[in-house]
Amino acid sequence: ESLKKERLNTKVVSASIENASIQNLNEPVTITLQHIHQNTGNAAVHCVFWDFQKNNGLGGWNTSGCEMEYTDMNYTICFCNHLTHFGVLLDLSRTEIDITHDRILTLLSYAGCGASSLFLGITLVTYLALEKLRRDNPSKILLNLCAALLMLNMLFLTNSWLSSFNQPGLCITAAALLHYFLLAAFTWMCLESVHFYFTLVKVFNVYVPKYILKCCIAGWGLPAIVITIVLIINKDFYGNGSHSESNPFSNFCWIQENTVFYTSVVAYVFLIFLTNTAMFITVLLQIHSMKSRTQKRSRIWKRVFLQDLKSAFSLMFLLGLTWGFVFFAWGAVRIFFLYLFSIFNTLQGFFIFVFHCLMKEDVVKQCRVHFCWGRFRLSNYS
């Protein structure tokens, strides 16, 4: 029953070593299996193993960690593969990709997430260490967004390691936390866009008591409600499995049920993406309108254009609009947009550091006052 519409077409091969558990091998074990019936119709072939933990301990076939390397009418060669790229979090088609692209995307993802985590950590330490920088509401919202993104990156980087322990409870916890911080990051991006809207468009907005507290309840509370509902319905929606069957992202704890994935991740992200896009356009138009009223068209139009371009790029990364690349990752251009998705989103923390630390004048001045010495130090700064 666990094979659904498929059937077993080879003998079952088992190998074990007494009093030893074999896992995390540097080189995969290669297994050549002879077909019981010739695959004359060139049907799709999947390599599987018997997972004793599936179906509440009854067991079932599982594709996790098993990859089909070669097949013809008479034989199939399988081996174990351990790849996880960032696109797996929001890959809408959830189908296999070429093994070469998978490896490249994996390297990009891990390098990008590592760099992003480093710069997000620097941004957090900078704002937390310098009290003057975190007095206003935008800085407090930015801190929460950075914290959510940092936890998302760290969980992604450690996910494969956690899943290698083959502990269902640990894997469910890792998958649920990854799901939570992904939704939390998007929720804080949405709150960022709403704040921009109130600040720049609704200029005469009324005072909101305990504004940041309410933002925190929404930013951290809404994702918690979603995760709690999923866990109450069935905790086994999370687990260590494959999103595609013939080329799985093995050793990765994530959502296994497509319906849950599309409702609790894709629909949630899509709604926030639409909201942020609308806010992005509205805020840019407002910025342009404000500049048009205060500045006449003259020889400085190039500088104004560059400032608008800088504003657009900083807003785009801050509001997570680059995550929208995944919505175009279909058909012939799927691989191309997965590359864009992996590059831009794993480096979101780096871009936040650039736009909100390196290119922000008050942040640079505060750093020169407190962290620099010699001729770089600012001694008199009010």
C-alpha positions as CSV (number, residue, x, y, z in Angstrom):
1,E,0.0,0.0,0.0
2,S,2.9,2.4,0.7
3,L,3.9,2.1,-3.0
4,K,0.5,3.4,-4.0
5,K,0.4,3.0,-7.8
6,E,3.8,1.3,-8.1
7,R,4.8,-2.3,-7.8
8,L,8.0,-4.1,-6.7
9,N,10.0,-5.3,-9.7
10,T,13.1,-6.7,-8.1
11,K,14.0,-9.1,-5.2
12,V,14.5,-7.4,-1.9
13,V,18.1,-7.2,-1.0
14,S,19.2,-6.8,2.7
15,A,22.7,-6.1,4.1
16,S,23.7,-5.7,7.7
17,I,26.8,-5.8,9.9
18,E,26.4,-7.4,13.3
19,N,26.3,-5.0,16.3
20,A,26.9,-2.0,14.1
21,S,24.8,0.8,12.6
22,I,26.0,2.0,9.1
23,Q,25.2,5.5,8.2
24,N,26.7,8.9,7.0
25,L,29.1,7.1,4.6
26,N,31.6,9.3,2.7
27,E,30.9,7.2,-0.4
28,P,27.5,5.8,-1.3
29,V,26.8,2.1,-1.4
30,T,26.1,1.0,-4.9
31,I,23.4,-1.7,-5.4
32,T,22.6,-3.3,-8.7
33,L,19.2,-4.9,-8.9
34,Q,17.9,-7.2,-11.6
35,H,14.3,-6.7,-12.8
36,I,11.8,-9.5,-12.4
37,H,9.9,-8.2,-15.4
38,Q,11.6,-6.3,-18.2
39,N,10.9,-2.5,-18.2
40,T,10.0,-2.4,-21.8
41,G,7.7,0.6,-21.5
42,N,10.5,2.8,-20.0
43,A,8.3,3.3,-16.9
44,A,9.7,5.6,-14.1
45,V,11.9,3.6,-11.7
46,H,12.3,4.6,-8.0
47,C,14.8,3.2,-5.5
48,V,13.3,2.5,-2.1
49,F,14.1,0.9,1.3
50,W,11.9,-0.6,4.0
51,D,11.4,2.0,6.7
52,F,10.4,0.2,10.0
53,Q,9.3,3.5,11.5
54,K,6.6,4.4,8.9
55,N,2.9,3.8,9.4
56,N,3.2,4.0,13.2
57,G,5.7,1.2,13.4
58,L,4.1,-1.1,10.8
59,G,6.7,-0.2,8.2
60,G,6.6,1.0,4.7
61,W,8.6,1.8,1.6
62,N,10.6,5.1,1.8
63,T,12.6,6.9,-0.9
64,S,14.6,9.0,1.5
65,G,18.4,8.6,0.8
66,C,17.9,6.3,-2.1
67,E,18.7,7.5,-5.6
68,M,18.3,5.9,-8.9
69,E,21.7,6.3,-10.7
70,Y,21.0,4.2,-13.9
71,T,18.3,2.0,-15.3
72,D,17.5,0.0,-18.4
73,M,15.1,-2.8,-19.3
74,N,16.9,-5.4,-17.2
75,Y,18.8,-3.6,-14.4
76,T,18.6,-0.7,-12.0
77,I,21.6,0.8,-10.1
78,C,20.8,2.6,-6.8
79,F,22.9,4.5,-4.4
80,C,22.6,6.8,-1.4
81,N,22.8,10.6,-1.9
82,H,22.7,13.5,0.6
83,L,21.7,16.7,-1.0
84,T,19.5,19.6,0.2
85,H,19.2,22.9,-1.5
86,F,17.4,26.0,-0.2
87,G,14.7,25.8,-3.0
88,V,13.3,22.7,-1.3
89,L,11.6,25.0,1.3
90,L,9.3,26.6,-1.4
91,D,9.7,24.4,-4.5
92,L,6.1,24.5,-5.7
93,S,6.3,21.6,-8.1
94,R,8.0,19.3,-5.6
95,T,9.4,17.2,-8.4
96,E,12.9,16.0,-9.1
97,I,15.7,18.0,-10.7
98,D,18.9,17.0,-12.5
99,I,21.5,15.7,-10.1
100,T,24.2,18.2,-11.4
101,H,21.9,21.2,-10.7
102,D,21.0,19.7,-7.4
103,R,24.6,19.6,-6.3
104,I,25.3,23.2,-7.5
105,L,22.2,24.5,-5.8
106,T,23.2,22.7,-2.6
107,L,26.6,24.4,-2.6
108,L,25.1,27.8,-3.3
109,S,22.5,27.2,-0.6
110,Y,25.0,26.2,2.1
111,A,27.5,29.0,1.2
112,G,24.7,31.6,1.0
113,C,23.1,30.5,4.2
114,G,26.4,30.5,6.0
115,A,27.3,34.0,4.8
116,S,23.8,35.3,5.6
117,S,23.9,33.9,9.1
118,L,27.2,35.6,9.7
119,F,26.0,39.0,8.6
120,L,22.6,38.7,10.3
121,G,24.5,38.0,13.5
122,I,26.7,41.1,13.0
123,T,23.6,43.2,12.4
124,L,21.9,41.9,15.5
125,V,25.0,42.4,17.7
126,T,25.4,46.0,16.3
127,Y,21.8,47.1,17.0
128,L,21.7,45.3,20.4
129,A,25.0,46.7,21.5
130,L,24.3,50.3,20.5
131,E,21.2,51.5,22.4
132,K,20.7,54.6,20.3
133,L,20.1,52.5,17.2
134,R,17.2,50.5,18.5
135,R,15.2,53.3,20.0
136,D,12.8,53.7,17.1
137,N,10.1,51.2,15.9
138,P,11.7,50.4,12.5
139,S,14.9,49.2,14.2
140,K,12.9,47.0,16.6
141,I,11.0,45.5,13.8
142,L,14.3,44.9,11.9
143,L,15.8,43.2,14.9
144,N,12.9,40.7,15.1
145,L,13.1,40.1,11.3
146,C,16.9,39.4,11.6
147,A,16.3,37.1,14.5
148,A,13.7,35.1,12.5
149,L,15.9,34.9,9.4
150,L,19.0,33.9,11.5
151,M,17.1,31.0,13.1
152,L,15.7,30.0,9.7
153,N,19.2,29.8,8.2
154,M,20.7,28.0,11.2
155,L,17.9,25.4,11.2
156,F,18.4,24.9,7.5
157,L,22.1,24.4,7.9
158,T,21.8,21.9,10.7
159,N,18.7,20.1,9.4
160,S,20.6,17.3,7.6
161,W,22.8,16.7,10.6
162,L,19.8,16.5,12.9
163,S,18.0,14.1,10.5
164,S,21.0,11.8,10.4
165,F,20.3,10.6,13.9
166,N,17.2,8.8,12.5
167,Q,15.1,9.9,15.5
168,P,11.5,10.6,14.4
169,G,10.8,12.9,17.4
170,L,13.9,15.0,16.7
171,C,13.1,15.2,13.0
172,I,9.6,16.3,13.6
173,T,10.8,19.0,16.0
174,A,13.4,20.2,13.5
175,A,10.8,20.3,10.7
176,A,8.2,22.1,12.8
177,L,10.8,24.7,14.0
178,L,12.0,25.2,10.4
179,H,8.4,25.7,9.3
180,Y,7.8,28.1,12.2
181,F,10.7,30.3,11.6
182,L,10.0,30.4,7.8
183,L,6.5,31.7,8.5
184,A,7.8,34.0,11.2
185,A,10.3,35.5,8.8
186,F,7.5,36.2,6.3
187,T,5.2,37.6,9.0
188,W,7.9,40.1,10.1
189,M,8.5,41.1,6.4
190,C,4.7,41.8,6.2
191,L,4.8,43.8,9.4
192,E,7.8,45.8,8.0
193,S,5.8,46.6,4.9
194,V,2.7,47.6,6.9
195,H,4.9,49.9,9.1
196,F,6.3,51.6,6.0
197,Y,2.8,52.1,4.7
198,F,1.6,53.8,8.0
199,T,4.8,55.9,8.2
200,L,5.0,57.2,4.6
201,V,1.5,57.0,3.3
202,K,-0.8,57.3,6.3
203,V,1.1,60.4,7.5
204,F,-1.6,61.4,9.9
205,N,-2.0,58.0,11.5
206,V,-3.1,57.9,15.2
207,Y,-0.8,56.8,18.0
208,V,-1.0,53.0,18.5
209,P,-0.4,52.1,22.2
210,K,2.1,49.3,22.8
211,Y,2.8,49.1,19.0
212,I,5.8,46.9,19.2
213,L,4.2,44.5,21.6
214,K,1.3,44.0,19.2
215,C,3.7,43.5,16.4
216,C,5.5,40.8,18.4
217,I,2.2,39.0,19.2
218,A,1.4,39.0,15.5
219,G,4.9,38.3,14.2
220,W,5.6,35.4,16.6
221,G,2.0,34.3,17.4
222,L,0.4,33.8,14.0
223,P,3.1,31.2,12.8
224,A,2.8,29.4,16.2
225,I,-1.0,29.0,15.6
226,V,-0.4,27.5,12.2
227,I,2.3,25.1,13.5
228,T,0.1,24.1,16.4
229,I,-2.9,23.3,14.2
230,V,-0.7,21.1,11.9
231,L,0.8,19.2,14.9
232,I,-2.7,18.7,16.4
233,I,-4.1,17.3,13.2
234,N,-1.1,14.9,12.6
235,K,2.4,15.3,13.8
236,D,3.5,12.8,11.1
237,F,3.0,15.5,8.5
238,Y,6.5,16.4,9.4
239,G,9.3,13.9,8.9
240,N,12.5,12.9,7.1
241,G,11.5,12.1,3.6
242,S,11.6,13.0,-0.1
243,H,9.8,15.7,-2.0
244,S,10.4,13.9,-5.2
245,E,10.6,10.2,-5.7
246,S,13.2,9.5,-8.3
247,N,15.7,12.2,-7.1
248,P,15.0,12.8,-3.5
249,F,16.3,15.5,-1.2
250,S,17.4,13.0,1.3
251,N,18.3,13.4,5.0
252,F,16.1,16.5,5.3
253,C,13.3,17.0,7.9
254,W,10.4,19.0,6.3
255,I,6.7,18.8,5.5
256,Q,5.9,15.4,3.8
257,E,2.2,15.9,2.9
258,N,1.6,18.0,-0.2
259,T,-1.8,19.3,1.0
260,V,-0.2,20.6,4.2
261,F,2.7,22.1,2.3
262,Y,0.4,24.1,-0.1
263,T,-2.0,25.3,2.5
264,S,0.3,26.1,5.4
265,V,3.3,27.3,3.5
266,V,2.6,28.3,-0.1
267,A,-0.8,29.9,0.6
268,Y,0.6,31.8,3.6
269,V,3.7,33.0,1.7
270,F,1.6,33.9,-1.4
271,L,-0.7,36.1,0.6
272,I,2.2,37.9,2.3
273,F,4.0,38.3,-1.0
274,L,0.9,39.9,-2.6
275,T,0.6,42.3,0.5
276,N,4.3,43.2,0.4
277,T,4.2,43.8,-3.4
278,A,1.2,46.2,-3.0
279,M,3.0,48.0,-0.1
280,F,6.2,48.1,-2.0
281,I,4.6,49.8,-5.0
282,T,2.6,52.2,-2.8
283,V,5.7,53.2,-0.7
284,L,7.9,53.8,-3.8
285,L,5.2,56.0,-5.4
286,Q,4.9,57.9,-2.1
287,I,8.7,58.4,-2.0
288,H,8.8,59.6,-5.6
289,S,5.9,61.9,-4.9
290,M,7.6,63.5,-1.9
291,K,10.8,64.0,-3.8
292,S,8.9,65.5,-6.8
293,R,7.3,68.1,-4.5
294,T,10.6,69.1,-2.9
295,Q,13.0,68.9,-5.8
296,K,12.8,70.5,-9.2
297,R,13.9,68.7,-12.3
298,S,17.5,69.7,-12.9
299,R,20.9,68.3,-13.4
300,I,20.7,66.3,-10.2
301,W,18.1,63.9,-11.7
302,K,20.8,61.1,-12.0
303,R,21.5,61.3,-8.2
304,V,17.8,61.3,-7.5
305,F,17.3,58.3,-9.8
306,L,20.2,56.4,-8.0
307,Q,18.6,57.2,-4.6
308,D,15.3,55.8,-5.8
309,L,17.1,52.7,-7.1
310,K,18.8,52.2,-3.8
311,S,15.5,52.6,-2.0
312,A,13.8,50.1,-4.3
313,F,16.6,47.5,-3.8
314,S,16.7,47.9,0.0
315,L,12.9,47.6,0.2
316,M,12.8,44.7,-2.1
317,F,15.3,42.6,0.0
318,L,13.8,43.9,3.3
319,L,10.3,42.9,2.3
320,G,11.4,39.5,0.9
321,L,10.1,40.2,-2.6
322,T,13.0,38.1,-4.0
323,W,11.2,35.0,-2.6
324,G,8.7,35.6,-5.5
325,F,11.2,34.0,-7.8
326,V,9.9,30.6,-6.7
327,F,6.4,31.4,-8.0
328,F,7.9,31.5,-11.5
329,A,9.9,28.2,-11.1
330,W,7.8,26.1,-13.5
331,G,8.3,24.3,-16.7
332,A,11.3,25.2,-18.9
333,V,12.5,28.1,-16.7
334,R,12.2,26.2,-13.4
335,I,15.9,25.6,-12.9
336,F,16.8,29.2,-13.9
337,F,14.4,30.7,-11.3
338,L,15.5,28.1,-8.6
339,Y,19.1,29.4,-9.1
340,L,17.8,33.0,-8.7
341,F,15.8,31.9,-5.7
342,S,18.7,30.2,-4.0
343,I,21.2,33.0,-4.6
344,F,19.1,36.0,-3.6
345,N,17.2,34.4,-0.6
346,T,20.2,32.7,1.0
347,L,22.0,36.1,0.8
348,Q,19.0,38.1,2.2
349,G,20.9,38.6,5.5
350,F,23.9,39.9,3.7
351,F,21.8,42.5,1.8
352,I,20.1,43.6,5.1
353,F,23.6,44.1,6.6
354,V,24.7,46.2,3.6
355,F,21.6,48.4,3.4
356,H,21.0,48.8,7.2
357,C,24.5,48.9,8.5
358,L,27.1,49.8,5.9
359,M,24.9,52.3,4.0
360,K,23.1,53.8,7.0
361,E,24.8,57.0,8.1
362,D,23.7,56.9,11.8
363,V,24.8,53.3,12.1
364,V,28.2,54.0,10.7
365,K,28.7,57.0,13.0
366,Q,27.7,55.1,16.1
367,C,30.1,52.3,15.1
368,R,32.9,54.8,14.7
369,V,32.1,56.3,18.1
370,H,32.0,53.0,20.0
371,F,34.0,50.4,18.0
372,C,36.8,52.3,16.1
373,W,40.1,53.8,17.3
374,G,42.7,56.1,15.9
375,R,41.8,58.4,13.1
376,F,38.7,56.4,12.4
377,R,37.1,57.1,15.8
378,L,34.6,60.0,16.1
379,S,35.3,61.7,19.5
380,N,32.6,64.4,19.3
381,Y,29.3,63.1,18.2
382,S,25.9,64.2,19.5
